[in-house]
Amino acid sequence: MLQLVDFVVRNRFFLVFVLLEVLSVWLIVRSNTYWGATYFNTSNYYVAKTLAFSNSAREYTKLDEINSDLANENARLHAMVTALSQTKPGEAPAGYVPDSAFASRFTYTVAKVVDNETNKVNNVLTIDKGTAHGIKPGMGVISATGVVGKVRFCSENYSVVTSILHSQFMVSSKLVRSKEIGYAKWPGKDPNFVDMIDVSKYTKVFKGDSAVTSDQNSVFPPGIMVGKVQSVTVNPNQTFYNIVLRLATDFRNLSYVYVVQNHQLVEQENLKLRTVETK
């Protein structure tokens, strides 16, 4: 308290000057219409700027929550689109009626990427969902833009995913325009590009065509983007094209993914095992 009194005494002339200046400005604003309007407009402008900055800062602190909500909404929409595309497949003959359980066999779980690799020959990523959330090895993983990989190992709260940027990972893919089916496989070089192999050179392949997951997938729903045709070459001594796809998923900026569960996968795989046992 004594320090405050001492400060006022030492600076009494300056404080009186400031007080008189403030009083003068107030009297001018009150008695002059022009300066009153100018003060009003200026003060409103800076108040609005301050409020806008405050709102921006508040929204920035909630970005994680907003992104999480968007990811959950995307998962719901993915499930709806997948079910609708399976209920009325565009290429099915007139008399085909899919079973309702088959059409709705895929469900999605949102997960956050907590670790990611892109600079190795065999890359993996880690997500914050595990067995406690219903995640199991063998489930497919996609992003909002395309294929990501397949779950390899799980703990209670985390899972390791084999990325499409892995030398031993392949996904059955179909070119949208030519309808040709092949396999997308990473050659171990640029994380933005993968090869599409086993596509016959006797069919027409278009640069810029989209490659999506084919109907011959038990892990991924059909129609999930893999990439777009970047280049097409052919070796005269080969019967297949050399196709390079630009990946739809940007692995360097991957934040949220969707783990895909096929509820009929066990039934399908067990049935295939019976054919192996009887050979």
N, C-alpha and C positions, 0 to 999 in steps of 0.2 A: 504493500500500500504506500509506504514511504517512497519507494522507487517511482511509483506512478505520479505521486505529488511532485517529486523532484523533477521528473520529465516534463510535466506541465509547466512548472515554474521556469525551467531553463528554455523552453520553447514557446513561451506564452505569446511573444510577438508574432511568430510564424503561425501559431494556431488561430490567433485573432484575425490575421490576414486571410487565412483559408476560410474562416467563418464568414468574413465580410464578402469574399468573392462568391461564395455559395449563395449568400443572401442577395447579392446583386443579380446573379443569374436568375434566381427565383423571381425577383421583382420584375426583371425584363420579360421573362416568360409569361408572368401573370398579366402584365400591363400591355404587352405588344402582341397583336394577333398573329403577325407573320412569324415572329420568333417562337411563339407558343405552338403554332402548327409544325414548324421545323423541328422543335424539340420532341413533339409527340411522334412525328413520323420516324425520326432518327432513333428514338428510344424503342419504338415498336420493331424497327428493323433489327436492332442488336438483340432485343429480347427473343425475337423469332429465330435468329441465328444461334443463340445460346440454347434454346429449346431443341432445335434441330440437331445440334451437336450432342446434346444430352440424350436424345432419342436414339441417335446413331450409335452412341457408346453403349446404351442399354441393349439395343438389338445385337450388337457385336458380341456382347457377353452371353447372349442366348443362341449363338449360331449352332453350337453342338446340339442343343435341344431341338432347334428347328430342323437340322439335318437328320436327326434321329426320327423325328416325326415324318419327314418326307420319305425316308427309307422304309418306314413301316407302311406308309401309304403305297409306295411303289411295290412292295411285296404283295399287298392285297390286290393291286391292279394286275400284277404279273399272274397271280393265281386265276383271276377272272378271265384274262385274255387267253391263258393256256386252256382253261376249261372250255371256253367258247370255240377256240380253234379246233379242239378235239371233238366237240359236239357236232360241228358242221365243217368237216375238213373239205377244203376247196377242191382237192383232186380226187375225192372219193366218187365211185360210180353212183348212179341214181338210187339204187336199192340199198345202199349201205347205211345201217343205223348203228352207231357205236353204243356200247354199253355205258350207262351213266357212271358206274364205278371206274371204268377205264378212262372216261373223259375227265374225271376229277381226281385222278390218281396223284397228281403233283401238288405239293404244298411247299411254302417258302418260309424260311426263318431268317430274319435280319441279323447280321453280325458285323462287328467293327474290326477292321484290319489293324492289328497292333504291331505287326512286323512284316516286312516285305523285302524280297530279293529280286533283282532284275539283272545283275551283272555276272551271274555264274552260268555254267552249262546246265546244271540241274537246279532250278530255282523253286523255292517254296515260299509260302506266306503263312502267317499265324493269325487266327481270328479269336475273338473273345467269347466264343460259345463252344460248349463241349457236351459230354454225355448228360450232364444235368439239364441241358436244354433240348435233349432229343437228337443230338447230332451223332452220327455213326460213320465209321470209315466207309468209303465207297460212294458217299453222296456227292452230287454235282454242286458246283459253286459258280454263280454268275454275278455280273455287276449290272448296273442300270443300263449299260451299253452293250454288253456281250459276255461271252464265255470267259471264265476265269480259270477253273481247274476242277480238281476232285479231292475230297477229304481223304487223307491218308492215315493220320493218327489222331486220337482223341484222348484228352484227360477230362476231368470233371468239368472244368471251366474254359478250356482252350482246345483248339484243334489246329493241326498242321495240314495245309492244303498243298497238294502237288499242283503247281501252276502249269498253265499251257506252255510257259517258257521253261519246259523240262524236256530233256532229250528222249525220255521214255513215255511221254504223254501224247496220245493221239485222240482226236475226236472226229467221229463220222460227220461229214459236212456235205451240204448240197448247194450247188450253184443255182440261184433263183431263176435265171433266164433259160439256161440250157437244161436244167433239171438233172445234171450229172452229179453223181455222188462220188466222193473221194474221202481222204483223211487229211486233216490239218495237223501238221507236225512242225515243231520248231527246230531249225537247223543249228541253233546254238550261237547265233550272231547278234543281230540287231533285235532288241526287245519290242520293236514296233512291227516286225514282220514275221510271218510264218509261211512255210511251204504248204501247198495243197497237192497231195500225191495221188496216184492211181486214177487220174482222169484221162480217159482215152483221147488220143489226138485226132480221132475220126469224128469227133463232135465239135460243134462251134462253141468257143469260149470267148466271152466279151470282156474287154478291159473295163473296169468299173463295176462289174457285176457283183452282187452281194453273195457271200457264202454264209449259210445259216446251218444250224444243227439239223441233221436229217431225221426222218421218221425211224431210222434204224438205231436209235439211241434208247437205252434203258435208263441212263443216268440223267440226261438233259431232255427237257421238253423240245419238241420240234419247233423250228423257226427262230431259235435264239441266235442273234448275230455272232458270227465268228470274225468276219472281216470283209474287205472289198478287194477285188482283183487289182493288183498293182501292175503286174506284168505277166505276159504269157509268152513262153518260148518253147521250141520243140527241137529235139535232137533227131536227125534223120534215122539214126540207128535205134531209136526207142519207139515204143508204141504209146507212150504217155506224155502229156504236157509237163513242162516245168512251170508251175504256177506259183506266184508269190502273192500272198494276201497281206494287206495292211490291217493289223488287228483293230477290232472295234473298241477294245478295252485299253485304256491308258494305264498301264501298270505302275507308272511312276507317280501317279496321283490317285491311287486307289484308297478310298476311305471306308466305304460300306459295301458289303457284298450280301448275296442272298443264297443261303444253302437250300438246295432243292432235294426234297424227299419224294421218291417214287414209292407209294404205299403198296404197289404190286410187284416191286422188284424182287423180293424174296420168292414169291410164287413163281415168277418168270425164271429166275436163276435155278430154282430147284427142279423145274420142269426140264431145263436144258441139261442139268446134271444126269437126269435119267437117260437121256439119249447117249451120253458119254459112257455110262455104266453098261448099257446094253450092246455097245459096239464090240 
